């Protein structure tokens, strides 16, 4: 066991690598459970949560903010520098790509049907 932790993630959308800032986040989804009490018994209700990804993409000449807003049904690879990789399928952007010209950054927010470790 090496003990290495993730420091940088590489994000590829349908094979195109997006240059991202440090701090990208991946939530693999699953379920949230809310507890309910009935007397002394505990119950729970499950609510499905979709996989989501958030990142800040550097706005280079290869990055089209209009096309970012049009991404749908994509395959996304989230490659961690510690050797763990995750694949999102059926991925789509959840909002348009907002450009911050002062920083040269575009906010990327996505959701997907599935997330698997590959």
Biopython code that builds the backbone (N, CA, C, O; Angstrom):
import numpy as np
from Bio.PDB.StructureBuilder import StructureBuilder

atoms = [
    (1, "UNK", "N", (0.846, -1.167, 0.000)),
    (1, "UNK", "CA", (0.000, 0.000, 0.000)),
    (1, "UNK", "C", (0.898, 1.239, 0.000)),
    (1, "UNK", "O", (1.757, 1.392, 0.868)),
    (2, "UNK", "N", (0.689, 2.118, -0.982)),
    (2, "UNK", "CA", (1.583, 3.262, -1.135)),
    (2, "UNK", "C", (1.178, 4.470, -0.297)),
    (2, "UNK", "O", (2.039, 5.257, 0.096)),
    (3, "UNK", "N", (-0.117, 4.636, -0.014)),
    (3, "UNK", "CA", (-0.560, 5.770, 0.777)),
    (3, "UNK", "C", (-0.743, 7.046, -0.020)),
    (3, "UNK", "O", (-0.956, 8.109, 0.563)),
    (4, "UNK", "N", (-0.665, 6.966, -1.340)),
    (4, "UNK", "CA", (-0.794, 8.165, -2.168)),
    (4, "UNK", "C", (-2.250, 8.603, -2.226)),
    (4, "UNK", "O", (-3.147, 7.779, -2.401)),
    (5, "UNK", "N", (-2.479, 9.906, -2.077)),
    (5, "UNK", "CA", (-3.827, 10.451, -2.161)),
    (5, "UNK", "C", (-3.974, 11.241, -3.456)),
    (5, "UNK", "O", (-2.988, 11.687, -4.042)),
    (6, "UNK", "N", (-5.215, 11.404, -3.890)),
    (6, "UNK", "CA", (-5.480, 12.147, -5.126)),
    (6, "UNK", "C", (-5.119, 13.612, -4.941)),
    (6, "UNK", "O", (-5.527, 14.246, -3.968)),
    (7, "UNK", "N", (-4.355, 14.137, -5.878)),
    (7, "UNK", "CA", (-4.008, 15.554, -5.882)),
    (7, "UNK", "C", (-4.505, 16.247, -7.134)),
    (7, "UNK", "O", (-4.872, 17.421, -7.101)),
    (8, "UNK", "N", (-4.516, 15.513, -8.244)),
    (8, "UNK", "CA", (-4.934, 16.075, -9.531)),
    (8, "UNK", "C", (-5.813, 15.050, -10.231)),
    (8, "UNK", "O", (-5.527, 13.853, -10.202)),
    (9, "UNK", "N", (-6.884, 15.524, -10.860)),
    (9, "UNK", "CA", (-7.744, 14.659, -11.666)),
    (9, "UNK", "C", (-7.701, 15.140, -13.109)),
    (9, "UNK", "O", (-7.693, 16.342, -13.372)),
    (10, "UNK", "N", (-7.675, 14.197, -14.035)),
    (10, "UNK", "CA", (-7.765, 14.498, -15.457)),
    (10, "UNK", "C", (-9.165, 14.121, -15.904)),
    (10, "UNK", "O", (-9.641, 13.023, -15.616)),
    (11, "UNK", "N", (-9.830, 15.039, -16.615)),
    (11, "UNK", "CA", (-11.201, 14.801, -17.052)),
    (11, "UNK", "C", (-11.224, 14.734, -18.572)),
    (11, "UNK", "O", (-10.750, 15.640, -19.258)),
    (12, "UNK", "N", (-11.791, 13.629, -19.089)),
    (12, "UNK", "CA", (-11.941, 13.450, -20.529)),
    (12, "UNK", "C", (-13.411, 13.242, -20.834)),
    (12, "UNK", "O", (-14.070, 12.389, -20.241)),
    (13, "UNK", "N", (-13.921, 14.045, -21.781)),
    (13, "UNK", "CA", (-15.315, 13.943, -22.199)),
    (13, "UNK", "C", (-15.320, 13.429, -23.636)),
    (13, "UNK", "O", (-14.844, 14.109, -24.545)),
    (14, "UNK", "N", (-15.852, 12.242, -23.834)),
    (14, "UNK", "CA", (-15.850, 11.591, -25.157)),
    (14, "UNK", "C", (-14.462, 11.641, -25.800)),
    (14, "UNK", "O", (-14.330, 11.887, -26.999)),
    (15, "UNK", "N", (-13.439, 11.404, -24.991)),
    (15, "UNK", "CA", (-12.062, 11.341, -25.474)),
    (15, "UNK", "C", (-11.317, 12.660, -25.482)),
    (15, "UNK", "O", (-10.089, 12.659, -25.577)),
    (16, "UNK", "N", (-12.018, 13.801, -25.383)),
    (16, "UNK", "CA", (-11.355, 15.110, -25.367)),
    (16, "UNK", "C", (-10.977, 15.473, -23.939)),
    (16, "UNK", "O", (-11.833, 15.549, -23.057)),
    (17, "UNK", "N", (-9.676, 15.697, -23.719)),
    (17, "UNK", "CA", (-9.220, 16.076, -22.388)),
    (17, "UNK", "C", (-9.528, 17.538, -22.130)),
    (17, "UNK", "O", (-9.223, 18.404, -22.950)),
    (18, "UNK", "N", (-10.133, 17.802, -20.986)),
    (18, "UNK", "CA", (-10.428, 19.161, -20.563)),
    (18, "UNK", "C", (-9.369, 19.572, -19.547)),
    (18, "UNK", "O", (-9.228, 18.916, -18.516)),
    (19, "UNK", "N", (-8.614, 20.650, -19.813)),
    (19, "UNK", "CA", (-7.616, 21.104, -18.840)),
    (19, "UNK", "C", (-8.325, 21.734, -17.641)),
    (19, "UNK", "O", (-8.989, 22.763, -17.772)),
    (20, "UNK", "N", (-8.178, 21.112, -16.481)),
    (20, "UNK", "CA", (-8.918, 21.563, -15.307)),
    (20, "UNK", "C", (-8.006, 22.045, -14.193)),
    (20, "UNK", "O", (-6.857, 21.622, -14.071)),
    (21, "UNK", "N", (-8.547, 22.934, -13.394)),
    (21, "UNK", "CA", (-7.872, 23.410, -12.188)),
    (21, "UNK", "C", (-7.920, 22.305, -11.126)),
    (21, "UNK", "O", (-8.734, 21.386, -11.213)),
    (22, "UNK", "N", (-7.054, 22.404, -10.141)),
    (22, "UNK", "CA", (-7.130, 21.485, -8.989)),
    (22, "UNK", "C", (-8.454, 21.711, -8.281)),
    (22, "UNK", "O", (-8.998, 22.815, -8.286)),
    (23, "UNK", "N", (-8.957, 20.659, -7.679)),
    (23, "UNK", "CA", (-10.172, 20.797, -6.883)),
    (23, "UNK", "C", (-11.433, 20.287, -7.558)),
    (23, "UNK", "O", (-12.529, 20.536, -7.055)),
    (24, "UNK", "N", (-11.320, 19.576, -8.688)),
    (24, "UNK", "CA", (-12.506, 18.984, -9.313)),
    (24, "UNK", "C", (-13.124, 17.983, -8.341)),
    (24, "UNK", "O", (-12.410, 17.312, -7.596)),
    (25, "UNK", "N", (-14.450, 17.885, -8.351)),
    (25, "UNK", "CA", (-15.126, 16.970, -7.450)),
    (25, "UNK", "C", (-15.974, 15.971, -8.227)),
    (25, "UNK", "O", (-16.555, 16.299, -9.262)),
    (26, "UNK", "N", (-16.035, 14.757, -7.715)),
    (26, "UNK", "CA", (-16.852, 13.697, -8.287)),
    (26, "UNK", "C", (-17.666, 13.077, -7.165)),
    (26, "UNK", "O", (-17.118, 12.613, -6.166)),
    (27, "UNK", "N", (-18.978, 13.073, -7.340)),
    (27, "UNK", "CA", (-19.875, 12.384, -6.412)),
    (27, "UNK", "C", (-20.425, 11.193, -7.185)),
    (27, "UNK", "O", (-21.164, 11.389, -8.150)),
    (28, "UNK", "N", (-20.088, 9.957, -6.792)),
    (28, "UNK", "CA", (-20.515, 8.787, -7.561)),
    (28, "UNK", "C", (-22.011, 8.502, -7.480)),
    (28, "UNK", "O", (-22.498, 7.592, -8.151)),
    (29, "UNK", "N", (-22.742, 9.257, -6.678)),
    (29, "UNK", "CA", (-24.175, 9.045, -6.558)),
    (29, "UNK", "C", (-24.486, 7.853, -5.678)),
    (29, "UNK", "O", (-23.617, 7.348, -4.968)),
    (30, "UNK", "N", (-25.687, 7.421, -5.728)),
    (30, "UNK", "CA", (-26.146, 6.302, -4.900)),
    (30, "UNK", "C", (-27.487, 6.645, -4.295)),
    (30, "UNK", "O", (-28.441, 6.954, -5.009)),
    (31, "UNK", "N", (-27.558, 6.589, -2.966)),
    (31, "UNK", "CA", (-28.806, 6.927, -2.276)),
    (31, "UNK", "C", (-28.511, 7.752, -1.033)),
    (31, "UNK", "O", (-27.475, 7.587, -0.388)),
    (32, "UNK", "N", (-29.427, 8.630, -0.715)),
    (32, "UNK", "CA", (-29.446, 9.302, 0.582)),
    (32, "UNK", "C", (-30.544, 8.636, 1.398)),
    (32, "UNK", "O", (-31.612, 8.321, 0.872)),
    (33, "UNK", "N", (-30.286, 8.427, 2.658)),
    (33, "UNK", "CA", (-31.280, 7.812, 3.532)),
    (33, "UNK", "C", (-31.703, 8.807, 4.603)),
    (33, "UNK", "O", (-30.876, 9.411, 5.285)),
    (34, "UNK", "N", (-33.012, 8.958, 4.727)),
    (34, "UNK", "CA", (-33.599, 9.810, 5.752)),
    (34, "UNK", "C", (-34.248, 8.909, 6.785)),
    (34, "UNK", "O", (-35.034, 8.026, 6.441)),
    (35, "UNK", "N", (-33.923, 9.130, 8.043)),
    (35, "UNK", "CA", (-34.476, 8.283, 9.101)),
    (35, "UNK", "C", (-35.858, 8.764, 9.520)),
    (35, "UNK", "O", (-36.172, 9.953, 9.477)),
    (36, "UNK", "N", (-36.666, 7.800, 9.925)),
    (36, "UNK", "CA", (-38.012, 8.055, 10.446)),
    (36, "UNK", "C", (-38.165, 7.220, 11.710)),
    (36, "UNK", "O", (-37.777, 6.052, 11.738)),
    (37, "UNK", "N", (-38.724, 7.811, 12.746)),
    (37, "UNK", "CA", (-38.956, 7.097, 14.007)),
    (37, "UNK", "C", (-40.445, 6.796, 14.152)),
    (37, "UNK", "O", (-41.303, 7.622, 13.841)),
    (38, "UNK", "N", (-40.719, 5.591, 14.631)),
    (38, "UNK", "CA", (-42.079, 5.190, 14.992)),
    (38, "UNK", "C", (-41.955, 4.533, 16.366)),
    (38, "UNK", "O", (-41.567, 3.370, 16.474)),
    (39, "UNK", "N", (-42.283, 5.277, 17.397)),
    (39, "UNK", "CA", (-42.043, 4.784, 18.754)),
    (39, "UNK", "C", (-40.540, 4.663, 18.964)),
    (39, "UNK", "O", (-39.811, 5.648, 18.849)),
    (40, "UNK", "N", (-40.073, 3.444, 19.274)),
    (40, "UNK", "CA", (-38.642, 3.222, 19.467)),
    (40, "UNK", "C", (-37.993, 2.544, 18.276)),
    (40, "UNK", "O", (-36.819, 2.176, 18.332)),
    (41, "UNK", "N", (-38.735, 2.376, 17.212)),
    (41, "UNK", "CA", (-38.191, 1.720, 16.020)),
    (41, "UNK", "C", (-37.718, 2.767, 15.025)),
    (41, "UNK", "O", (-38.336, 3.818, 14.855)),
    (42, "UNK", "N", (-36.610, 2.452, 14.374)),
    (42, "UNK", "CA", (-36.041, 3.358, 13.380)),
    (42, "UNK", "C", (-36.259, 2.770, 11.994)),
    (42, "UNK", "O", (-35.977, 1.597, 11.750)),
    (43, "UNK", "N", (-36.761, 3.595, 11.100)),
    (43, "UNK", "CA", (-36.951, 3.229, 9.700)),
    (43, "UNK", "C", (-36.204, 4.238, 8.850)),
    (43, "UNK", "O", (-35.724, 5.253, 9.353)),
    (44, "UNK", "N", (-36.107, 3.957, 7.564)),
    (44, "UNK", "CA", (-35.493, 4.930, 6.678)),
    (44, "UNK", "C", (-36.171, 4.915, 5.325)),
    (44, "UNK", "O", (-36.790, 3.931, 4.920)),
    (45, "UNK", "N", (-36.035, 6.027, 4.646)),
    (45, "UNK", "CA", (-36.545, 6.208, 3.291)),
    (45, "UNK", "C", (-35.346, 6.517, 2.412)),
    (45, "UNK", "O", (-34.517, 7.359, 2.756)),
    (46, "UNK", "N", (-35.254, 5.835, 1.277)),
    (46, "UNK", "CA", (-34.137, 6.071, 0.357)),
    (46, "UNK", "C", (-34.562, 6.979, -0.790)),
    (46, "UNK", "O", (-35.662, 6.864, -1.332)),
    (47, "UNK", "N", (-33.650, 7.887, -1.143)),
    (47, "UNK", "CA", (-33.850, 8.778, -2.286)),
    (47, "UNK", "C", (-32.644, 8.612, -3.205)),
    (47, "UNK", "O", (-31.511, 8.832, -2.778)),
    (48, "UNK", "N", (-32.873, 8.224, -4.470)),
    (48, "UNK", "CA", (-31.733, 8.056, -5.383)),
    (48, "UNK", "C", (-31.060, 9.397, -5.683)),
    (48, "UNK", "O", (-31.729, 10.420, -5.832)),
    (49, "UNK", "N", (-29.729, 9.376, -5.770)),
    (49, "UNK", "CA", (-28.928, 10.562, -6.060)),
    (49, "UNK", "C", (-28.079, 10.261, -7.292)),
    (49, "UNK", "O", (-27.364, 9.259, -7.311)),
    (50, "UNK", "N", (-28.144, 11.109, -8.321)),
    (50, "UNK", "CA", (-27.359, 10.842, -9.530)),
    (50, "UNK", "C", (-25.881, 11.167, -9.322)),
    (50, "UNK", "O", (-25.541, 11.991, -8.473)),
    (51, "UNK", "N", (-25.014, 10.532, -10.082)),
    (51, "UNK", "CA", (-23.603, 10.912, -10.057)),
    (51, "UNK", "C", (-23.450, 12.343, -10.588)),
    (51, "UNK", "O", (-24.139, 12.741, -11.527)),
    (52, "UNK", "N", (-22.547, 13.106, -9.979)),
    (52, "UNK", "CA", (-22.286, 14.470, -10.445)),
    (52, "UNK", "C", (-20.797, 14.756, -10.476)),
    (52, "UNK", "O", (-20.009, 14.135, -9.762)),
    (53, "UNK", "N", (-20.436, 15.698, -11.308)),
    (53, "UNK", "CA", (-19.045, 16.129, -11.459)),
    (53, "UNK", "C", (-19.038, 17.650, -11.524)),
    (53, "UNK", "O", (-19.882, 18.255, -12.185)),
    (54, "UNK", "N", (-18.083, 18.263, -10.834)),
    (54, "UNK", "CA", (-17.905, 19.711, -10.886)),
    (54, "UNK", "C", (-16.423, 19.991, -11.081)),
    (54, "UNK", "O", (-15.569, 19.393, -10.426)),
    (55, "UNK", "N", (-16.135, 20.914, -11.998)),
    (55, "UNK", "CA", (-14.737, 21.262, -12.259)),
    (55, "UNK", "C", (-14.667, 22.670, -12.832)),
    (55, "UNK", "O", (-15.642, 23.199, -13.366)),
    (56, "UNK", "N", (-13.486, 23.255, -12.705)),
    (56, "UNK", "CA", (-13.175, 24.515, -13.360)),
    (56, "UNK", "C", (-12.239, 24.179, -14.514)),
    (56, "UNK", "O", (-11.136, 23.675, -14.304)),
    (57, "UNK", "N", (-12.692, 24.465, -15.739)),
    (57, "UNK", "CA", (-11.934, 24.175, -16.950)),
    (57, "UNK", "C", (-11.221, 25.446, -17.401)),
    (57, "UNK", "O", (-11.808, 26.528, -17.408)),
    (58, "UNK", "N", (-9.952, 25.306, -17.777)),
    (58, "UNK", "CA", (-9.215, 26.448, -18.310)),
    (58, "UNK", "C", (-9.681, 26.725, -19.737)),
    (58, "UNK", "O", (-9.747, 25.810, -20.558)),
    (59, "UNK", "N", (-10.002, 27.977, -20.030)),
    (59, "UNK", "CA", (-10.529, 28.342, -21.340)),
    (59, "UNK", "C", (-9.386, 28.542, -22.332)),
    (59, "UNK", "O", (-8.833, 29.636, -22.447)),
    (60, "UNK", "N", (-9.042, 27.472, -23.044)),
    (60, "UNK", "CA", (-8.016, 27.517, -24.085)),
    (60, "UNK", "C", (-8.693, 27.642, -25.437)),
    (60, "UNK", "O", (-9.921, 27.646, -25.522)),
    (61, "UNK", "N", (-7.893, 27.746, -26.503)),
    (61, "UNK", "CA", (-8.479, 27.847, -27.836)),
    (61, "UNK", "C", (-9.215, 26.572, -28.256)),
    (61, "UNK", "O", (-9.980, 26.592, -29.220)),
    (62, "UNK", "N", (-8.994, 25.470, -27.546)),
    (62, "UNK", "CA", (-9.668, 24.201, -27.864)),
    (62, "UNK", "C", (-10.992, 24.023, -27.127)),
    (62, "UNK", "O", (-11.730, 23.079, -27.411)),
    (63, "UNK", "N", (-11.301, 24.906, -26.193)),
    (63, "UNK", "CA", (-12.504, 24.776, -25.379)),
    (63, "UNK", "C", (-13.564, 25.765, -25.856)),
    (63, "UNK", "O", (-13.370, 26.979, -25.800)),
    (64, "UNK", "N", (-14.687, 25.224, -26.326)),
    (64, "UNK", "CA", (-15.808, 26.034, -26.820)),
    (64, "UNK", "C", (-16.902, 26.039, -25.749)),
    (64, "UNK", "O", (-17.495, 25.001, -25.458)),
    (65, "UNK", "N", (-17.164, 27.206, -25.168)),
    (65, "UNK", "CA", (-18.133, 27.254, -24.069)),
    (65, "UNK", "C", (-19.549, 26.926, -24.544)),
    (65, "UNK", "O", (-20.354, 26.429, -23.757)),
    (66, "UNK", "N", (-19.867, 27.190, -25.798)),
    (66, "UNK", "CA", (-21.192, 26.842, -26.319)),
    (66, "UNK", "C", (-21.329, 25.320, -26.399)),
    (66, "UNK", "O", (-22.366, 24.766, -26.035)),
    (67, "UNK", "N", (-20.278, 24.651, -26.876)),
    (67, "UNK", "CA", (-20.308, 23.187, -26.970)),
    (67, "UNK", "C", (-20.363, 22.529, -25.596)),
    (67, "UNK", "O", (-20.973, 21.471, -25.443)),
    (68, "UNK", "N", (-19.734, 23.141, -24.595)),
    (68, "UNK", "CA", (-19.823, 22.598, -23.237)),
    (68, "UNK", "C", (-21.280, 22.533, -22.794)),
    (68, "UNK", "O", (-21.704, 21.539, -22.206)),
    (69, "UNK", "N", (-22.036, 23.570, -23.066)),
    (69, "UNK", "CA", (-23.452, 23.595, -22.693)),
    (69, "UNK", "C", (-24.301, 22.592, -23.450)),
    (69, "UNK", "O", (-25.411, 22.278, -23.018)),
    (70, "UNK", "N", (-23.812, 22.088, -24.558)),
    (70, "UNK", "CA", (-24.566, 21.133, -25.386)),
    (70, "UNK", "C", (-24.214, 19.669, -25.114)),
    (70, "UNK", "O", (-24.794, 18.775, -25.731)),
    (71, "UNK", "N", (-23.284, 19.412, -24.210)),
    (71, "UNK", "CA", (-22.872, 18.021, -23.953)),
    (71, "UNK", "C", (-24.037, 17.231, -23.381)),
    (71, "UNK", "O", (-24.674, 17.637, -22.409)),
    (72, "UNK", "N", (-24.301, 16.083, -24.016)),
    (72, "UNK", "CA", (-25.308, 15.161, -23.488)),
    (72, "UNK", "C", (-24.975, 13.754, -23.967)),
    (72, "UNK", "O", (-24.358, 13.568, -25.016)),
    (73, "UNK", "N", (-25.390, 12.776, -23.186)),
    (73, "UNK", "CA", (-25.147, 11.363, -23.469)),
    (73, "UNK", "C", (-23.668, 11.084, -23.735)),
    (73, "UNK", "O", (-23.322, 10.339, -24.652)),
    (74, "UNK", "N", (-22.809, 11.684, -22.932)),
    (74, "UNK", "CA", (-21.360, 11.549, -23.102)),
    (74, "UNK", "C", (-20.797, 10.494, -22.155)),
    (74, "UNK", "O", (-21.414, 10.133, -21.153)),
    (75, "UNK", "N", (-19.607, 10.013, -22.505)),
    (75, "UNK", "CA", (-18.831, 9.152, -21.623)),
    (75, "UNK", "C", (-17.709, 10.011, -21.061)),
    (75, "UNK", "O", (-16.940, 10.613, -21.812)),
    (76, "UNK", "N", (-17.618, 10.066, -19.746)),
    (76, "UNK", "CA", (-16.640, 10.926, -19.083)),
    (76, "UNK", "C", (-15.715, 10.055, -18.243)),
    (76, "UNK", "O", (-16.175, 9.212, -17.473)),
    (77, "UNK", "N", (-14.414, 10.263, -18.393)),
    (77, "UNK", "CA", (-13.423, 9.602, -17.537)),
    (77, "UNK", "C", (-12.891, 10.616, -16.550)),
    (77, "UNK", "O", (-12.499, 11.723, -16.922)),
    (78, "UNK", "N", (-12.882, 10.229, -15.295)),
    (78, "UNK", "CA", (-12.336, 11.041, -14.209)),
    (78, "UNK", "C", (-11.142, 10.244, -13.700)),
    (78, "UNK", "O", (-11.296, 9.300, -12.926)),
    (79, "UNK", "N", (-9.951, 10.635, -14.145)),
    (79, "UNK", "CA", (-8.730, 9.878, -13.843)),
    (79, "UNK", "C", (-7.972, 10.550, -12.704)),
    (79, "UNK", "O", (-7.526, 11.690, -12.831)),
    (80, "UNK", "N", (-7.831, 9.843, -11.607)),
    (80, "UNK", "CA", (-7.125, 10.364, -10.447)),
    (80, "UNK", "C", (-5.640, 10.011, -10.550)),
    (80, "UNK", "O", (-5.285, 8.951, -11.065)),
    (81, "UNK", "N", (-4.782, 10.894, -10.063)),
    (81, "UNK", "CA", (-3.343, 10.637, -10.147)),
    (81, "UNK", "C", (-2.850, 9.599, -9.146)),
    (81, "UNK", "O", (-1.651, 9.327, -9.078)),
    (82, "UNK", "N", (-3.765, 9.014, -8.364)),
    (82, "UNK", "CA", (-3.377, 7.917, -7.466)),
    (82, "UNK", "C", (-3.679, 6.557, -8.083)),
    (82, "UNK", "O", (-3.521, 5.528, -7.425)),
    (83, "UNK", "N", (-4.119, 6.546, -9.361)),
    (83, "UNK", "CA", (-4.372, 5.300, -10.065)),
    (83, "UNK", "C", (-5.821, 4.865, -10.110)),
    (83, "UNK", "O", (-6.145, 3.903, -10.808)),
    (84, "UNK", "N", (-6.701, 5.534, -9.394)),
    (84, "UNK", "CA", (-8.116, 5.183, -9.448)),
    (84, "UNK", "C", (-8.797, 6.008, -10.538)),
    (84, "UNK", "O", (-8.619, 7.224, -10.609)),
    (85, "UNK", "N", (-9.566, 5.344, -11.375)),
    (85, "UNK", "CA", (-10.281, 6.001, -12.464)),
    (85, "UNK", "C", (-11.763, 5.668, -12.364)),
    (85, "UNK", "O", (-12.143, 4.576, -11.941)),
    (86, "UNK", "N", (-12.589, 6.625, -12.759)),
    (86, "UNK", "CA", (-14.035, 6.461, -12.713)),
    (86, "UNK", "C", (-14.623, 6.849, -14.060)),
    (86, "UNK", "O", (-14.158, 7.792, -14.701)),
    (87, "UNK", "N", (-15.658, 6.112, -14.490)),
    (87, "UNK", "CA", (-16.306, 6.400, -15.757)),
    (87, "UNK", "C", (-17.771, 6.733, -15.512)),
    (87, "UNK", "O", (-18.502, 5.980, -14.869)),
    (88, "UNK", "N", (-18.178, 7.881, -16.043)),
    (88, "UNK", "CA", (-19.572, 8.277, -16.005)),
    (88, "UNK", "C", (-20.162, 8.014, -17.382)),
    (88, "UNK", "O", (-19.548, 8.349, -18.395)),
    (89, "UNK", "N", (-21.354, 7.413, -17.428)),
    (89, "UNK", "CA", (-22.011, 7.157, -18.703)),
    (89, "UNK", "C", (-23.326, 7.922, -18.753)),
    (89, "UNK", "O", (-23.956, 8.180, -17.728)),
    (90, "UNK", "N", (-23.727, 8.280, -19.981)),
    (90, "UNK", "CA", (-24.940, 9.064, -20.137)),
    (90, "UNK", "C", (-24.810, 10.434, -19.512)),
    (90, "UNK", "O", (-25.795, 10.989, -19.025)),
    (91, "UNK", "N", (-23.610, 10.989, -19.519)),
    (91, "UNK", "CA", (-23.338, 12.264, -18.832)),
    (91, "UNK", "C", (-23.823, 13.457, -19.662)),
    (91, "UNK", "O", (-23.836, 13.426, -20.892)),
    (92, "UNK", "N", (-24.214, 14.495, -18.948)),
    (92, "UNK", "CA", (-24.696, 15.719, -19.596)),
    (92, "UNK", "C", (-24.390, 16.919, -18.704)),
    (92, "UNK", "O", (-24.299, 16.797, -17.483)),
    (93, "UNK", "N", (-24.233, 18.088, -19.343)),
    (93, "UNK", "CA", (-24.020, 19.302, -18.559)),
    (93, "UNK", "C", (-25.358, 19.729, -17.967)),
    (93, "UNK", "O", (-26.409, 19.579, -18.590)),
    (94, "UNK", "N", (-25.293, 20.259, -16.763)),
    (94, "UNK", "CA", (-26.510, 20.685, -16.073)),
    (94, "UNK", "C", (-26.730, 22.186, -16.152)),
    (94, "UNK", "O", (-27.768, 22.688, -15.719)),
    (95, "UNK", "N", (-25.759, 22.904, -16.705)),
    (95, "UNK", "CA", (-25.916, 24.344, -16.924)),
    (95, "UNK", "C", (-24.961, 24.774, -18.022)),
    (95, "UNK", "O", (-24.016, 24.056, -18.350)),
    (96, "UNK", "N", (-25.205, 25.937, -18.585)),
    (96, "UNK", "CA", (-24.336, 26.426, -19.659)),
    (96, "UNK", "C", (-22.936, 26.700, -19.107)),
    (96, "UNK", "O", (-22.758, 26.912, -17.907)),
    (97, "UNK", "N", (-21.949, 26.691, -20.001)),
    (97, "UNK", "CA", (-20.569, 26.971, -19.598)),
    (97, "UNK", "C", (-20.375, 28.465, -19.404)),
    (97, "UNK", "O", (-20.352, 29.222, -20.374)),
    (98, "UNK", "N", (-20.235, 28.888, -18.165)),
    (98, "UNK", "CA", (-20.080, 30.300, -17.851)),
    (98, "UNK", "C", (-18.602, 30.658, -17.860)),
    (98, "UNK", "O", (-17.816, 30.074, -17.115)),
    (99, "UNK", "N", (-18.219, 31.622, -18.704)),
    (99, "UNK", "CA", (-16.823, 32.027, -18.864)),
    (99, "UNK", "C", (-16.488, 33.185, -17.939)),
    (99, "UNK", "O", (-17.192, 34.194, -17.906)),
    (100, "UNK", "N", (-15.401, 33.027, -17.186)),
    (100, "UNK", "CA", (-14.842, 34.096, -16.377)),
    (100, "UNK", "C", (-13.596, 34.568, -17.124)),
    (100, "UNK", "O", (-12.544, 33.936, -17.034)),
    (101, "UNK", "N", (-13.709, 35.667, -17.856)),
    (101, "UNK", "CA", (-12.599, 36.122, -18.700)),
    (101, "UNK", "C", (-11.428, 36.650, -17.879)),
    (101, "UNK", "O", (-10.292, 36.633, -18.355)),
    (102, "UNK", "N", (-11.673, 37.113, -16.673)),
    (102, "UNK", "CA", (-10.591, 37.603, -15.826)),
    (102, "UNK", "C", (-9.653, 36.498, -15.382)),
    (102, "UNK", "O", (-8.464, 36.730, -15.166)),
    (103, "UNK", "N", (-10.189, 35.301, -15.248)),
    (103, "UNK", "CA", (-9.406, 34.151, -14.800)),
    (103, "UNK", "C", (-9.167, 33.135, -15.912)),
    (103, "UNK", "O", (-8.354, 32.225, -15.752)),
    (104, "UNK", "N", (-9.872, 33.281, -17.050)),
    (104, "UNK", "CA", (-9.743, 32.314, -18.142)),
    (104, "UNK", "C", (-10.306, 30.959, -17.768)),
    (104, "UNK", "O", (-9.739, 29.925, -18.123)),
    (105, "UNK", "N", (-11.431, 30.961, -17.043)),
    (105, "UNK", "CA", (-12.012, 29.735, -16.519)),
    (105, "UNK", "C", (-13.458, 29.562, -16.954)),
    (105, "UNK", "O", (-14.189, 30.536, -17.137)),
    (106, "UNK", "N", (-13.863, 28.291, -17.119)),
    (106, "UNK", "CA", (-15.241, 27.934, -17.411)),
    (106, "UNK", "C", (-15.684, 26.925, -16.364)),
    (106, "UNK", "O", (-14.985, 25.948, -16.094)),
    (107, "UNK", "N", (-16.832, 27.164, -15.786)),
    (107, "UNK", "CA", (-17.374, 26.239, -14.787)),
    (107, "UNK", "C", (-18.050, 25.076, -15.508)),
    (107, "UNK", "O", (-18.875, 25.294, -16.396)),
    (108, "UNK", "N", (-17.707, 23.839, -15.132)),
    (108, "UNK", "CA", (-18.280, 22.640, -15.724)),
    (108, "UNK", "C", (-19.037, 21.875, -14.650)),
    (108, "UNK", "O", (-18.444, 21.413, -13.676)),
    (109, "UNK", "N", (-20.350, 21.739, -14.827)),
    (109, "UNK", "CA", (-21.191, 20.966, -13.912)),
    (109, "UNK", "C", (-21.915, 19.916, -14.732)),
    (109, "UNK", "O", (-22.583, 20.231, -15.717)),
    (110, "UNK", "N", (-21.776, 18.663, -14.315)),
    (110, "UNK", "CA", (-22.370, 17.560, -15.060)),
    (110, "UNK", "C", (-23.083, 16.603, -14.117)),
    (110, "UNK", "O", (-22.788, 16.545, -12.924)),
    (111, "UNK", "N", (-24.032, 15.850, -14.679)),
    (111, "UNK", "CA", (-24.664, 14.723, -14.001)),
    (111, "UNK", "C", (-24.629, 13.564, -14.991)),
    (111, "UNK", "O", (-24.363, 13.760, -16.177)),
    (112, "UNK", "N", (-24.899, 12.360, -14.500)),
    (112, "UNK", "CA", (-24.822, 11.181, -15.357)),
    (112, "UNK", "C", (-25.787, 10.105, -14.889)),
    (112, "UNK", "O", (-26.322, 10.166, -13.782)),
    (113, "UNK", "N", (-26.002, 9.107, -15.761)),
    (113, "UNK", "CA", (-26.845, 7.963, -15.384)),
    (113, "UNK", "C", (-26.111, 7.048, -14.419)),
    (113, "UNK", "O", (-26.675, 6.608, -13.418)),
    (114, "UNK", "N", (-24.826, 6.758, -14.729)),
    (114, "UNK", "CA", (-24.072, 5.809, -13.894)),
    (114, "UNK", "C", (-22.649, 6.308, -13.664)),
    (114, "UNK", "O", (-22.128, 7.138, -14.408)),
    (115, "UNK", "N", (-22.045, 5.777, -12.615)),
    (115, "UNK", "CA", (-20.627, 5.996, -12.335)),
    (115, "UNK", "C", (-20.045, 4.677, -11.855)),
    (115, "UNK", "O", (-20.557, 4.057, -10.923)),
    (116, "UNK", "N", (-18.962, 4.257, -12.509)),
    (116, "UNK", "CA", (-18.296, 3.009, -12.147)),
    (116, "UNK", "C", (-16.808, 3.225, -12.036)),
    (116, "UNK", "O", (-16.228, 4.046, -12.746)),
    (117, "UNK", "N", (-16.193, 2.475, -11.134)),
    (117, "UNK", "CA", (-14.728, 2.475, -11.073)),
    (117, "UNK", "C", (-14.207, 1.571, -12.190)),
    (117, "UNK", "O", (-14.682, 0.449, -12.364)),
    (118, "UNK", "N", (-13.238, 2.067, -12.933)),
    (118, "UNK", "CA", (-12.672, 1.279, -14.038)),
    (118, "UNK", "C", (-11.194, 1.056, -13.840)),
    (118, "UNK", "O", (-10.550, 0.414, -14.669)),
]
sb = StructureBuilder()
sb.init_structure("model")
sb.init_model(0)
sb.init_chain("A")
sb.init_seg("    ")
for serial, (resi, resn, name, xyz) in enumerate(atoms, 1):
    if name == "N":
        sb.init_residue(resn, " ", resi, " ")
    sb.init_atom(name, np.array(xyz, "f"), 0.0, 1.0, " ", f" {name:<3s}", serial, name[0])
structure = sb.get_structure()
